[in-house]
Amino acid sequence: MHVLRVDASVRKPGSLSRKIGDAFLQALGETHPAMTVTERDVGLNPPPLITSDWVAAAFTPKAQRSAAQSQLLAQSDQAIAELRQEEIILITAPMYNYGMPAGLKAWVDSVVRKDETFTFDLARGDFPLQPVLSGKTLVLATACGEFGFEPGGVRDGQGHLTGHVKAVSGYLGADRFEHVGVEYQEFADDRFEASMQAALERANALGGRL
Ligand SMILES: Cc1cc2nc3c(=O)[nH]c(=O)nc-3n(C[C@H](O)[C@H](O)[C@H](O)COP(=O)(O)O)c2cc1C
C-alpha cells in the first residue's frame, strides 16, 4: 500500500485537516503494516505558480524542449512521478475563502499536465480530455470554520473546496473519491466538538476499510 500525502494547511500545530489525515493514516497503517507514505507539504512549501513560459514548456513535445524548458518543468516532473507510483492520494486541506488553499491549487496546476496526466484529442468530441492514470483512491480530509455547505445546507452553493478537488480527481488518476470533513471550527462549541469527533471516527473507519 503506497500513499501520497499532500497537506495544504499553512499551519502545522493545531491543523484540524492534518489531524483527520493522521487518523486516517494511522488506521490504514494498522490494516497495511507495509504501507509507505510519500509526503508533500504544499501548505508549508507551496510549489511555484505556473507561468506563461511554464505552459509553453509543458505544451512543447518533450524531444523538442530546450534545456531551460526542461528545467522549468523539473519540479512538476518530480510531483507527477510521486503521484504516479501511489495507490492512495490523501489530501488534507482547509477551506480558505470558500475554496482550496493557493498552495494546493499550485500543486494541482503542476501535476495536471498534457501527455503526463491527461491526453487531449478532439476526435473524442465534446470531452477531449482523458486521464492517463487510473485505479487510485483519493481521500480528501477538510476543515472549515463555518458550516452548511452541503446540498440543502445554509451555505449551499458557497463552498468550492470539495467539489473542486473532486472535479480534478480523475486527472490525478482517482476512480474513487472519499471525503471526510470537520465544520464549525470558528464557533468552538458543542457542534464543533461533535463534528470533529464524527470526522475522526469516519477517518478511522475509512482507513480500516481501504
Ligand atoms: C485565510 C483563511 C481563510 C478562511 N476562509 C474560510 C472560509 O471561507 N470558510 C470557512 O468556513 N472557513 C474559513 N476559514 C477557517 C478555516 O477553514 C478553519 O480555521 C480550518 O480549521 C483551517 O484548517 P486547519 O485547521 O487544517 O488549519 C479560513 C481560515 C483562514 C486562515
PDBQT file of the ligand as one rigid body, heavy atoms in Angstrom, charges set to zero:
ROOT
HETATM    1  C1  LIG A 301      -7.152  32.669   5.311  1.00  0.00    +0.000 C 
HETATM    2  C2  LIG A 301      -8.323  31.881   5.848  1.00  0.00    +0.000 A 
HETATM    3  C3  LIG A 301      -9.498  31.841   5.147  1.00  0.00    +0.000 A 
HETATM    4  C4  LIG A 301     -10.583  31.102   5.623  1.00  0.00    +0.000 A 
HETATM    5  N1  LIG A 301     -11.730  31.063   4.910  1.00  0.00    +0.000 NA
HETATM    6  C5  LIG A 301     -12.753  30.294   5.329  1.00  0.00    +0.000 A 
HETATM    7  C6  LIG A 301     -13.946  30.193   4.562  1.00  0.00    +0.000 A 
HETATM    8  O1  LIG A 301     -14.086  30.752   3.504  1.00  0.00    +0.000 OA
HETATM    9  N2  LIG A 301     -14.955  29.427   5.036  1.00  0.00    +0.000 N 
HETATM   10  C7  LIG A 301     -14.841  28.735   6.211  1.00  0.00    +0.000 A 
HETATM   11  O2  LIG A 301     -15.780  28.017   6.563  1.00  0.00    +0.000 OA
HETATM   12  N3  LIG A 301     -13.720  28.801   6.955  1.00  0.00    +0.000 NA
HETATM   13  C8  LIG A 301     -12.675  29.573   6.544  1.00  0.00    +0.000 A 
HETATM   14  N4  LIG A 301     -11.527  29.636   7.280  1.00  0.00    +0.000 N 
HETATM   15  C9  LIG A 301     -11.422  28.824   8.506  1.00  0.00    +0.000 C 
HETATM   16  C10 LIG A 301     -10.608  27.579   8.245  1.00  0.00    +0.000 C 
HETATM   17  O3  LIG A 301     -11.161  26.807   7.217  1.00  0.00    +0.000 OA
HETATM   18  C11 LIG A 301     -10.528  26.752   9.546  1.00  0.00    +0.000 C 
HETATM   19  O4  LIG A 301      -9.823  27.509  10.504  1.00  0.00    +0.000 OA
HETATM   20  C12 LIG A 301      -9.855  25.417   9.368  1.00  0.00    +0.000 C 
HETATM   21  O5  LIG A 301      -9.872  24.730  10.591  1.00  0.00    +0.000 OA
HETATM   22  C13 LIG A 301      -8.412  25.572   8.896  1.00  0.00    +0.000 C 
HETATM   23  O6  LIG A 301      -7.862  24.309   8.610  1.00  0.00    +0.000 OA
HETATM   24  P1  LIG A 301      -6.700  23.687   9.519  1.00  0.00    +0.000 P 
HETATM   25  O7  LIG A 301      -7.290  23.553  10.900  1.00  0.00    +0.000 OA
HETATM   26  O8  LIG A 301      -6.366  22.401   8.926  1.00  0.00    +0.000 OA
HETATM   27  O9  LIG A 301      -5.556  24.653   9.503  1.00  0.00    +0.000 OA
HETATM   28  C14 LIG A 301     -10.459  30.402   6.837  1.00  0.00    +0.000 A 
HETATM   29  C15 LIG A 301      -9.259  30.459   7.559  1.00  0.00    +0.000 A 
HETATM   30  C16 LIG A 301      -8.200  31.180   7.070  1.00  0.00    +0.000 A 
HETATM   31  C17 LIG A 301      -6.913  31.219   7.859  1.00  0.00    +0.000 C 
ENDROOT
TORSDOF 0
